[in-house]
Amino acid sequence: SHRRVLVRLPAWHQWQDSDGQRHNVDWVAIDTAQASRRAEAFAPDRRRQLQLQLQLRDLQ
């Protein structure tokens, strides 16, 4: 199955990996299904899921 996962970010954005290292990035792939699963248990993740859905809708 296919999922839309691309969220474009400002050119100066940095991504922190699991080791705490920061990397300059211009895009990040986000698995929106993971946010949906976690949103069932955690309120902050529910808010993030709604933000992602709005961003993806705006890209279409």
DRENVOSE-908521 format. One record per residue: residue number from 0; x, y, z of N, C-alpha, C in turn. Coordinates in pm, whole numbers, plus 50000, padded with zeros to 5 digits. Layout:
<node><k>NUM</k><n_xx>X</n_xx><n_yy>Y</n_yy><n_zz>Z</n_zz><ca_xx>X</ca_xx><ca_yy>Y</ca_yy><ca_zz>Z</ca_zz><c_xx>X</c_xx><c_yy>Y</c_yy><c_zz>Z</c_zz></node>
...
//
This chain:
<node><k>0</k><n_xx>50084</n_xx><n_yy>49882</n_yy><n_zz>50000</n_zz><ca_xx>50000</ca_xx><ca_yy>50000</ca_yy><ca_zz>50000</ca_zz><c_xx>50088</c_xx><c_yy>50124</c_yy><c_zz>50000</c_zz></node>
<node><k>1</k><n_xx>50034</n_xx><n_yy>50234</n_yy><n_zz>49954</n_zz><ca_xx>50109</ca_xx><ca_yy>50359</ca_yy><ca_zz>49946</ca_zz><c_xx>50057</c_xx><c_yy>50457</c_yy><c_zz>50051</c_zz></node>
<node><k>2</k><n_xx>50150</n_xx><n_yy>50534</n_yy><n_zz>50106</n_zz><ca_xx>50114</ca_xx><ca_yy>50638</ca_yy><ca_zz>50202</ca_zz><c_xx>50181</c_xx><c_yy>50767</c_yy><c_zz>50160</c_zz></node>
<node><k>3</k><n_xx>50113</n_xx><n_yy>50877</n_yy><n_zz>50182</n_zz><ca_xx>50176</ca_xx><ca_yy>51008</ca_yy><ca_zz>50161</ca_zz><c_xx>50249</c_xx><c_yy>51044</c_yy><c_zz>50289</c_zz></node>
<node><k>4</k><n_xx>50378</n_xx><n_yy>51071</n_yy><n_zz>50279</n_zz><ca_xx>50456</ca_xx><ca_yy>51095</ca_yy><ca_zz>50399</ca_zz><c_xx>50547</c_xx><c_yy>51218</c_yy><c_zz>50392</c_zz></node>
<node><k>5</k><n_xx>50556</n_xx><n_yy>51284</n_yy><n_zz>50279</n_zz><ca_xx>50652</ca_xx><ca_yy>51392</ca_yy><ca_zz>50264</ca_zz><c_xx>50598</c_xx><c_yy>51522</c_yy><c_zz>50321</c_zz></node>
<node><k>6</k><n_xx>50674</n_xx><n_yy>51583</n_yy><n_zz>50409</n_zz><ca_xx>50642</ca_xx><ca_yy>51716</ca_yy><ca_zz>50461</ca_zz><c_xx>50762</c_xx><c_yy>51804</c_yy><c_zz>50435</c_zz></node>
<node><k>7</k><n_xx>50744</n_xx><n_yy>51910</n_yy><n_zz>50357</n_zz><ca_xx>50856</ca_xx><ca_yy>51998</ca_yy><ca_zz>50325</ca_zz><c_xx>50875</c_xx><c_yy>52098</c_yy><c_zz>50439</c_zz></node>
<node><k>8</k><n_xx>51002</n_xx><n_yy>52122</n_yy><n_zz>50474</n_zz><ca_xx>51037</ca_xx><ca_yy>52209</ca_yy><ca_zz>50585</ca_zz><c_xx>51122</c_xx><c_yy>52325</c_yy><c_zz>50536</c_zz></node>
<node><k>9</k><n_xx>51134</n_xx><n_yy>52431</n_yy><n_zz>50616</n_zz><ca_xx>51225</ca_xx><ca_yy>52541</ca_yy><ca_zz>50578</ca_zz><c_xx>51368</c_xx><c_yy>52489</c_yy><c_zz>50560</c_zz></node>
<node><k>10</k><n_xx>51445</n_xx><n_yy>52555</n_yy><n_zz>50474</n_zz><ca_xx>51580</ca_xx><ca_yy>52508</ca_yy><ca_zz>50442</ca_zz><c_xx>51673</c_xx><c_yy>52503</c_yy><c_zz>50563</c_zz></node>
<node><k>11</k><n_xx>51647</n_xx><n_yy>52584</n_yy><n_zz>50663</n_zz><ca_xx>51735</ca_xx><ca_yy>52589</ca_yy><ca_zz>50780</ca_zz><c_xx>51696</c_xx><c_yy>52487</c_yy><c_zz>50887</c_zz></node>
<node><k>12</k><n_xx>51596</n_xx><n_yy>52406</n_yy><n_zz>50864</n_zz><ca_xx>51547</ca_xx><ca_yy>52313</ca_yy><ca_zz>50966</ca_zz><c_xx>51651</c_xx><c_yy>52206</c_yy><c_zz>50997</c_zz></node>
<node><k>13</k><n_xx>51656</n_xx><n_yy>52165</n_yy><n_zz>51122</n_zz><ca_xx>51745</ca_xx><ca_yy>52057</ca_yy><ca_zz>51164</ca_zz><c_xx>51663</c_xx><c_yy>51943</c_yy><c_zz>51221</c_zz></node>
<node><k>14</k><n_xx>51713</n_xx><n_yy>51823</n_yy><n_zz>51201</n_zz><ca_xx>51648</ca_xx><ca_yy>51702</ca_yy><ca_zz>51252</ca_zz><c_xx>51742</c_xx><c_yy>51638</c_yy><c_zz>51352</c_zz></node>
<node><k>15</k><n_xx>51690</n_xx><n_yy>51601</n_yy><n_zz>51469</n_zz><ca_xx>51774</ca_xx><ca_yy>51536</ca_yy><ca_zz>51570</ca_zz><c_xx>51749</c_xx><c_yy>51386</c_yy><c_zz>51567</c_zz></node>
<node><k>16</k><n_xx>51857</n_xx><n_yy>51310</n_yy><n_zz>51547</n_zz><ca_xx>51842</ca_xx><ca_yy>51164</ca_yy><ca_zz>51541</ca_zz><c_xx>51840</c_xx><c_yy>51105</c_yy><c_zz>51682</c_zz></node>
<node><k>17</k><n_xx>51828</n_xx><n_yy>50974</n_yy><n_zz>51690</n_zz><ca_xx>51814</ca_xx><ca_yy>50907</ca_yy><ca_zz>51819</ca_zz><c_xx>51941</c_xx><c_yy>50917</c_yy><c_zz>51905</c_zz></node>
<node><k>18</k><n_xx>52055</n_xx><n_yy>50951</n_yy><n_zz>51842</n_zz><ca_xx>52180</ca_xx><ca_yy>50969</ca_yy><ca_zz>51916</ca_zz><c_xx>52199</c_xx><c_yy>51113</c_yy><c_zz>51963</c_zz></node>
<node><k>19</k><n_xx>52103</n_xx><n_yy>51199</n_yy><n_zz>51933</n_zz><ca_xx>52113</ca_xx><ca_yy>51339</ca_yy><ca_zz>51973</ca_zz><c_xx>52189</c_xx><c_yy>51427</c_yy><c_zz>51877</c_zz></node>
<node><k>20</k><n_xx>52232</n_xx><n_yy>51372</n_yy><n_zz>51763</n_zz><ca_xx>52304</ca_xx><ca_yy>51449</ca_yy><ca_zz>51662</ca_zz><c_xx>52204</c_xx><c_yy>51526</c_yy><c_zz>51576</c_zz></node>
<node><k>21</k><n_xx>52237</n_xx><n_yy>51652</n_yy><n_zz>51546</n_zz><ca_xx>52150</ca_xx><ca_yy>51734</ca_yy><ca_zz>51462</ca_zz><c_xx>52201</c_xx><c_yy>51735</c_yy><c_zz>51318</c_zz></node>
<node><k>22</k><n_xx>52109</n_xx><n_yy>51727</n_yy><n_zz>51223</n_zz><ca_xx>52143</ca_xx><ca_yy>51724</ca_yy><ca_zz>51081</ca_zz><c_xx>52057</c_xx><c_yy>51828</c_yy><c_zz>51009</c_zz></node>
<node><k>23</k><n_xx>52120</n_xx><n_yy>51904</n_yy><n_zz>50917</n_zz><ca_xx>52043</ca_xx><ca_yy>51997</ca_yy><ca_zz>50835</ca_zz><c_xx>51963</c_xx><c_yy>51919</c_yy><c_zz>50733</c_zz></node>
<node><k>24</k><n_xx>51837</n_xx><n_yy>51951</n_yy><n_zz>50720</n_zz><ca_xx>51750</ca_xx><ca_yy>51881</ca_yy><ca_zz>50625</ca_zz><c_xx>51658</c_xx><c_yy>51981</c_yy><c_zz>50556</c_zz></node>
<node><k>25</k><n_xx>51610</n_xx><n_yy>51946</n_yy><n_zz>50437</n_zz><ca_xx>51509</ca_xx><ca_yy>52028</ca_yy><ca_zz>50372</ca_zz><c_xx>51376</c_xx><c_yy>51954</c_yy><c_zz>50358</c_zz></node>
<node><k>26</k><n_xx>51373</n_xx><n_yy>51828</n_yy><n_zz>50401</n_zz><ca_xx>51248</ca_xx><ca_yy>51754</ca_yy><ca_zz>50406</ca_zz><c_xx>51263</c_xx><c_yy>51638</c_yy><c_zz>50503</c_zz></node>
<node><k>27</k><n_xx>51152</n_xx><n_yy>51592</n_yy><n_zz>50553</n_zz><ca_xx>51150</ca_xx><ca_yy>51479</ca_yy><ca_zz>50644</ca_zz><c_xx>51031</c_xx><c_yy>51392</c_yy><c_zz>50607</c_zz></node>
<node><k>28</k><n_xx>51052</n_xx><n_yy>51262</n_yy><n_zz>50595</n_zz><ca_xx>50942</ca_xx><ca_yy>51169</ca_yy><ca_zz>50571</ca_zz><c_xx>50881</c_xx><c_yy>51132</c_yy><c_zz>50706</c_zz></node>
<node><k>29</k><n_xx>50752</n_xx><n_yy>51149</n_yy><n_zz>50718</n_zz><ca_xx>50683</ca_xx><ca_yy>51121</ca_yy><ca_zz>50843</ca_zz><c_xx>50576</c_xx><c_yy>51016</c_yy><c_zz>50817</c_zz></node>
<node><k>30</k><n_xx>50578</n_xx><n_yy>50910</n_yy><n_zz>50892</n_zz><ca_xx>50478</ca_xx><ca_yy>50805</ca_yy><ca_zz>50881</ca_zz><c_xx>50353</c_xx><c_yy>50850</c_yy><c_zz>50956</c_zz></node>
<node><k>31</k><n_xx>50253</n_xx><n_yy>50899</n_yy><n_zz>50885</n_zz><ca_xx>50133</ca_xx><ca_yy>50950</ca_yy><ca_zz>50950</ca_zz><c_xx>50053</c_xx><c_yy>50839</c_yy><c_zz>51017</c_zz></node>
<node><k>32</k><n_xx>50070</n_xx><n_yy>50716</n_yy><n_zz>50975</n_zz><ca_xx>50000</ca_xx><ca_yy>50605</ca_yy><ca_zz>51040</ca_zz><c_xx>50054</c_xx><c_yy>50585</c_yy><c_zz>51182</c_zz></node>
<node><k>33</k><n_xx>50183</n_xx><n_yy>50608</n_yy><n_zz>51202</n_zz><ca_xx>50239</ca_xx><ca_yy>50595</ca_yy><ca_zz>51336</ca_zz><c_xx>50177</c_xx><c_yy>50700</c_yy><c_zz>51429</c_zz></node>
<node><k>34</k><n_xx>50162</n_xx><n_yy>50820</n_yy><n_zz>51380</n_zz><ca_xx>50098</ca_xx><ca_yy>50924</ca_yy><ca_zz>51462</ca_zz><c_xx>49956</c_xx><c_yy>50885</c_yy><c_zz>51498</c_zz></node>
<node><k>35</k><n_xx>49885</n_xx><n_yy>50823</n_yy><n_zz>51405</n_zz><ca_xx>49748</ca_xx><ca_yy>50778</ca_yy><ca_zz>51433</ca_zz><c_xx>49746</c_xx><c_yy>50673</c_yy><c_zz>51543</c_zz></node>
<node><k>36</k><n_xx>49838</n_xx><n_yy>50579</n_yy><n_zz>51536</n_zz><ca_xx>49843</ca_xx><ca_yy>50473</ca_yy><ca_zz>51638</ca_zz><c_xx>49877</c_xx><c_yy>50529</c_yy><c_zz>51775</c_zz></node>
<node><k>37</k><n_xx>49975</n_xx><n_yy>50618</n_yy><n_zz>51779</n_zz><ca_xx>50015</ca_xx><ca_yy>50676</ca_yy><ca_zz>51908</ca_zz><c_xx>49911</c_xx><c_yy>50773</c_yy><c_zz>51962</c_zz></node>
<node><k>38</k><n_xx>49836</n_xx><n_yy>50838</n_yy><n_zz>51873</n_zz><ca_xx>49736</ca_xx><ca_yy>50935</ca_yy><ca_zz>51916</ca_zz><c_xx>49627</c_xx><c_yy>50871</c_yy><c_zz>52000</c_zz></node>
<node><k>39</k><n_xx>49607</n_xx><n_yy>50743</n_yy><n_zz>51982</n_zz><ca_xx>49506</ca_xx><ca_yy>50675</ca_yy><ca_zz>52063</ca_zz><c_xx>49546</c_xx><c_yy>50672</c_yy><c_zz>52210</c_zz></node>
<node><k>40</k><n_xx>49676</n_xx><n_yy>50678</n_yy><n_zz>52239</n_zz><ca_xx>49723</ca_xx><ca_yy>50668</ca_yy><ca_zz>52377</ca_zz><c_xx>49770</c_xx><c_yy>50800</c_yy><c_zz>52436</c_zz></node>
<node><k>41</k><n_xx>49816</n_xx><n_yy>50893</n_yy><n_zz>52352</n_zz><ca_xx>49879</ca_xx><ca_yy>51015</ca_yy><ca_zz>52403</ca_zz><c_xx>49816</c_xx><c_yy>51139</c_yy><c_zz>52341</c_zz></node>
<node><k>42</k><n_xx>49765</n_xx><n_yy>51230</n_yy><n_zz>52424</n_zz><ca_xx>49700</ca_xx><ca_yy>51352</ca_yy><ca_zz>52376</ca_zz><c_xx>49793</c_xx><c_yy>51440</c_yy><c_zz>52292</c_zz></node>
<node><k>43</k><n_xx>49921</n_xx><n_yy>51461</n_yy><n_zz>52331</n_zz><ca_xx>50009</ca_xx><ca_yy>51544</ca_yy><ca_zz>52246</ca_zz><c_xx>50026</c_xx><c_yy>51485</c_yy><c_zz>52106</c_zz></node>
<node><k>44</k><n_xx>50029</n_xx><n_yy>51353</n_yy><n_zz>52095</n_zz><ca_xx>50041</ca_xx><ca_yy>51289</ca_yy><ca_zz>51964</ca_zz><c_xx>49915</c_xx><c_yy>51310</c_yy><c_zz>51882</c_zz></node>
<node><k>45</k><n_xx>49801</n_xx><n_yy>51317</n_yy><n_zz>51946</n_zz><ca_xx>49675</ca_xx><ca_yy>51344</ca_yy><ca_zz>51875</ca_zz><c_xx>49680</c_xx><c_yy>51482</c_yy><c_zz>51812</c_zz></node>
<node><k>46</k><n_xx>49729</n_xx><n_yy>51581</n_yy><n_zz>51889</n_zz><ca_xx>49741</ca_xx><ca_yy>51717</ca_yy><ca_zz>51833</ca_zz><c_xx>49838</c_xx><c_yy>51718</c_yy><c_zz>51715</c_zz></node>
<node><k>47</k><n_xx>49950</n_xx><n_yy>51646</n_yy><n_zz>51727</n_zz><ca_xx>50048</ca_xx><ca_yy>51640</ca_yy><ca_zz>51618</ca_zz><c_xx>49988</c_xx><c_yy>51573</c_yy><c_zz>51495</c_zz></node>
<node><k>48</k><n_xx>49910</n_xx><n_yy>51470</n_yy><n_zz>51516</n_zz><ca_xx>49846</ca_xx><ca_yy>51401</ca_yy><ca_zz>51404</ca_zz><c_xx>49754</c_xx><c_yy>51497</c_yy><c_zz>51330</c_zz></node>
<node><k>49</k><n_xx>49677</n_xx><n_yy>51576</n_yy><n_zz>51402</n_zz><ca_xx>49587</ca_xx><ca_yy>51671</ca_yy><ca_zz>51337</ca_zz><c_xx>49666</c_xx><c_yy>51777</c_yy><c_zz>51259</c_zz></node>
<node><k>50</k><n_xx>49779</n_xx><n_yy>51822</n_yy><n_zz>51314</n_zz><ca_xx>49864</ca_xx><ca_yy>51917</ca_yy><ca_zz>51243</ca_zz><c_xx>49916</c_xx><c_yy>51857</c_yy><c_zz>51113</c_zz></node>
<node><k>51</k><n_xx>49962</n_xx><n_yy>51732</n_yy><n_zz>51118</n_zz><ca_xx>50013</ca_xx><ca_yy>51665</ca_yy><ca_zz>50998</ca_zz><c_xx>49905</c_xx><c_yy>51650</c_yy><c_zz>50893</c_zz></node>
<node><k>52</k><n_xx>49785</n_xx><n_yy>51615</n_yy><n_zz>50935</n_zz><ca_xx>49676</ca_xx><ca_yy>51598</ca_yy><ca_zz>50839</ca_zz><c_xx>49646</c_xx><c_yy>51730</c_yy><c_zz>50769</c_zz></node>
<node><k>53</k><n_xx>49648</n_xx><n_yy>51841</n_yy><n_zz>50842</n_zz><ca_xx>49625</ca_xx><ca_yy>51971</ca_yy><ca_zz>50782</ca_zz><c_xx>49735</c_xx><c_yy>52007</c_yy><c_zz>50684</c_zz></node>
<node><k>54</k><n_xx>49861</n_xx><n_yy>51979</n_yy><n_zz>50720</n_zz><ca_xx>49973</ca_xx><ca_yy>52008</ca_yy><ca_zz>50630</ca_zz><c_xx>49964</c_xx><c_yy>51926</c_yy><c_zz>50503</c_zz></node>
<node><k>55</k><n_xx>49931</n_xx><n_yy>51799</n_yy><n_zz>50514</n_zz><ca_xx>49920</ca_xx><ca_yy>51713</ca_yy><ca_zz>50397</ca_zz><c_xx>49805</c_xx><c_yy>51758</c_yy><c_zz>50307</c_zz></node>
<node><k>56</k><n_xx>49694</n_xx><n_yy>51798</n_yy><n_zz>50368</n_zz><ca_xx>49580</ca_xx><ca_yy>51846</ca_yy><ca_zz>50290</ca_zz><c_xx>49618</c_xx><c_yy>51972</c_yy><c_zz>50213</c_zz></node>
<node><k>57</k><n_xx>49694</n_xx><n_yy>52062</n_yy><n_zz>50276</n_zz><ca_xx>49736</ca_xx><ca_yy>52185</ca_yy><ca_zz>50210</ca_zz><c_xx>49831</c_xx><c_yy>52160</c_yy><c_zz>50094</c_zz></node>
<node><k>58</k><n_xx>49907</n_xx><n_yy>52050</n_yy><n_zz>50097</n_zz><ca_xx>50000</ca_xx><ca_yy>52018</ca_yy><ca_zz>49989</ca_zz><c_xx>49930</c_xx><c_yy>51964</c_yy><c_zz>49865</c_zz></node>
<node><k>59</k><n_xx>49809</n_xx><n_yy>51917</n_yy><n_zz>49880</n_zz><ca_xx>49739</ca_xx><ca_yy>51855</ca_yy><ca_zz>49766</ca_zz><c_xx>49687</c_xx><c_yy>51958</c_yy><c_zz>49670</c_zz></node>
//
